[in-house]
Each structure stands twice: as C-alpha cells, then as structure tokens.
C-alpha cells in the first residue's frame, strides 16, 4: 500500500516541471514530508524508472528505507526525468492522477 497521498506526489511532479529538479521550492517541499512519505516517494520513482515492478512496491519501500543515507530531497534533485518517473510509477501502480493534477 502506498503511504503518501497522490496529491503530494503530484505536487512533487508539478514543482519539478515548474522549477526543475534542483530548485529550492522542490527541495523544501520534499524536506517537509515525513520519513514514510519520503520512502514511498522514492519507491514510486524507482518503479517508474523500472528499477522495481509495481508488484514489488513493498520491497522498493524497504530498499528506500535501507538506502536513505542522504537527504531524500538531495537524492531526488539529482534524478533526470524525476517528474516522468513519478508519473510512470503512479501509472504502474494503477493510480490515476487526473483529478489531483486538476487541483494544481
């Protein structure tokens, strides 16, 4: 089960598209998430870029928790195509972002 709201993931996608992945607005927003939300955000990104399959969500979350040695905002800001990976990850998990995108 995903432990971050779709709206928060969509917010990261929108901030990435608007300001770029290495912007202070995105970094501050990700930093404001709790640890579980950060772990889930990384897992969704990994699924979206093909490092894990959607069926491996729990494994991806566990790996994200183990690998969290640097601040999540610093890690994610260095990922080319972050917004696309997050969108692909949500899609792979069967999560429709249309309604959430309309709010931003």
N, C-alpha and C positions, 0 to 999 in steps of 0.2 A: 504494500500500500504506500502511495506517495504521501509524504508528510510535509508538504509545502503546498500552499494554495496555488491553483492555476493562475490566479490574478498576480501573485508575486513573481511567478516565473515569467509571465507575460510582461510585467513591469521591467524585469531584467532585459528581456528581449527588446522592448521599446527604448530603454535607456541606452542599450548597446547600439541600436540603429541611429538614435538621435545624436549621441555624443561620441560614439566609438567605444571600443572595449577597454581603453586605458584612461578613461575620464574619471574625474573625482566624483561626479554625480553617481555613476555606476558603482564605483568603489565604496562610497559612503552607504549606498543602499544595501549592497551585499553585506557590508560590515554590520549593518543594523539587524540582520537576520539572526535567529538563534542557531545554535550548532546543528540541530536536527534539520532545519531548513537548508542550511548551507550544504550539509551532507547530501540531502535529497537533490539540491540544485546541481551539484557535481555529478551525481548519479544520472540524472536526466541528460546532462550534457554528454556524458560518456556513452549512454545508449544512443543518443542522436548522432554521434560521430562513428558509431559502430564498434566501440570497444567492448560493449556488452549487448546482449539481446534484451528485448523488453521482458522476457520471461526470467531474466537474471537480475531484476531490479533489486531484490534483497541482497544479492551478492555484490552488486555495484555499490549499494549504500554501505555495506560492511567494509568494502575496499576503500571507499571515500573516507570513512571514519579512520581506518588504519593509516591512510596516506596523508592525512591532514597535518602536515608538519609545517606548512607555511600558511599565512592568512589566505582564506578562500578568495577574497577579493583580489589579492595579488596573483594567485594562481589563475583565476578565470580571466583576468585582464590580459593575460598573455596568450589566450587561445584565439587564433584566427578563425573566423566564422562562428563565433560564440552564439550569436542570435540564431543562425541557421541550425546549429547543433541542438540548441534548446527546443526549437520548433520541431525538428525531426524527432527528438526524444519524446516530446509530448504526443506527437502523432503516432509513434511506435507504441506508446502506452495506451493508445485509444482515447486520448484526451482532446476534445475539441476546444480550440482556443478562440473561436469566432466571437462568442459573447464577451469573453474577457477582453479581447482586442478592441472591441467597440467602446469599451469604457475608458480607454486610454487615448 
